[in-house]
Amino acid sequence: MIDKEVASAAVAIEDIHNGASLAVGGFGLCGIPVALIQALHDAGTSELETISNNCGVDDWGLGVLLTDGRIRRTISSYVGENKEFARQFLAGELEVELTPQGTLAEKLRAGGAGIPAFYTAAGVGTQVADGGLPRKYDGAGGVAIASEPKEVRTFNGADFVLEESLNPDFALVHAWKGDRHGNLVFHATAMNFNPLCAMAGKITIAEVEELVEPGELDPEHIHVPGIFIQRVVHVPAGAPGSEKRIEKRTVKEA
């Protein structure tokens, strides 16, 4: 087996080029690969096309790249927590492909499984299927790029829309545990999108909180096997760049 551990996040992302497509795991601010995103920011990489459930918040996660104008296009589901995202989209600075959340998950899963496309009921009868959904504005209130109509077919009396799968150039994920062969275990909400992104990426880079020796992980508890992972970097909890934030903190009044 191949030892996939690399020395640092900076080394792990050094071949991510300008204009690369990039799937990023996590849900909100939970389970996001903070150290890898920061390394990418420090490297100055730009013109990225990102695929993620959301696009971070204004000062954290993918929002760090977005704020500095490093993201050209994004495929996302939930983008309501980022004011800079809204500003760039409405100003014509950012192209956005809004995708139903379950459809986005399946586009990644199918891509990782080698399935090029699939039919789903989500979006039938809306602009998701019919086309015309704004993807980029011209900065003056007009639509510069709109979505194209998608194929719709009828199965057993119901309509379904054809969705193409996703196979980005790279994927960045955050795991709770992993070994040097790339076998990964995710914790709780970090299971959302991290395994799917890990499978979909042509080159997948994982930051892991706890790095163990091969054979220490229970095979029945491994969420993503090492065949999908090309690089592993150890980022222990509490290390610089590993901060975990709460997206919306609710505190009971005294």
Secondary structure by P-SEA (a helix, b strand, c coil): ccccccccccccccccccbbbbbbbcccccccaaaaaaaaaaacccbbbbbccccccccccaaaaaaaccccbbbbccccccaaaaaaaaaccbbbbcccaaaaaaaaaaaaacccccccccccccccccccccccccccccccbbbcccbbbbcccbbbbbbbbbbcccccccccccccccccccccccccaaaaaaacccbbbbbbccccccccccccccccccccccbbbbbccccccbbbbbcbbbbbcc
